Amino acid sequence: MTLDRVPTWPLTAALILSIAIGVAVFFHGDDIRWLAAAELLLLTALALALLRDTSGLRLPLTPLSVSLSAFWLWLAVSLAWSRVSVTSVLNFWWVGSFALVFWTYTLSSERSRIAAFASYLVLAGALVLSAWAVVQLFAFGQPPRASFINIHSFAALLMLVALPTAGYWLTALASGRRRAALVSGAALLLLFFTIALTRGRGTSLALWLAVGLLIALHVGRARRRHLLSLAGLLAAAYGVANALLFGELGDRFATLTDPEHAASPRLLIWQGAWQMLHDAPWWGIGLGTYYLAWPPYRHPADETLGF
């Protein structure tokens, strides 16, 4: 591609969105400068998308756009009765980023090219985080959570990247693009392996179910050996991780045979949260204020931090 044919706008938009995601992975709820930087980048991308569209603003009325916009509006309205307004406002921007990114993408011209560029950049970032986590575990003996405080949030992010990567890998295999299949397959293996290293039972169950659904949706549309290869890739990643962890991964999953023990102290948390729901069934207590309202509902045997 010559320099004069470089798609400036799609690449610029993808860079802004990708940098916003990169900044956001350093926000853990305390230092709002990271959140402010990410939101500013998202708003900049939305403003540029609106300025580029000279043919007039067209809002698509689809079930997804209507429901997501209604959710966004509900978050804003709920600020009116929040018990702690400052916390709820921060969480409005935090949770509402989903809707903000959706409308930025929807209102952007050449959105398919933006998505393509952004996908490569986000995948590259996820692979860097994965490599960082592997080094943390095996070189320094630390939990493999990269820049995250909550290791399960890190695993959830990797899963969001791994699933479309798996779909791309199947497409590359079907179209005979060997180089693309090799690169995406290696990336997928690293993502699966890192998720396994986090040792999250809930995350792993979610990943297995999601990959199973992906395979089921491709039955009849992809070759059986390709689908078996995807299942084998996932199994191999978990097998290697279990071996390197000296069987600890298998031991954790074995606890699922005793649901009452495996769910502790979650059952205690759910009981308290159910009572909280009964006390504020219609309007809730305010976005992001759960941990502040939690102490009166906390069971004495609950040893968690209450978040």
Buried (B, 14 or more C-beta within 10 A) or exposed (E): EEEEEEBEBBBBBBBBBBBBBBBBBBBEBEEEEBBBBBBEBBBBBBEBBEEEEEEEEEEEEEEEBEEBBEEBEEBEEBBEEBEBBEBBBBBBBBBBBEBBBBBBBBBBBBBEBBBBBBBEBBBEBBBEBBEBBBEBBEEEEEBBBBEBEEBBBBBBBBBEBBBBBBBBBBBBBBEEEEEBBEBBBEBBBBBBBBBBBBBBBEBBEBBBEBBEEBBEEBEEEBEEEBBEBBEEBBEBBBBBBBEBBEEEBBEBBEEBEEEEEBBBEEBBBEBBBEEBEEEEEEEBBBBBBBEEBBEEBEEEEBEEEBE
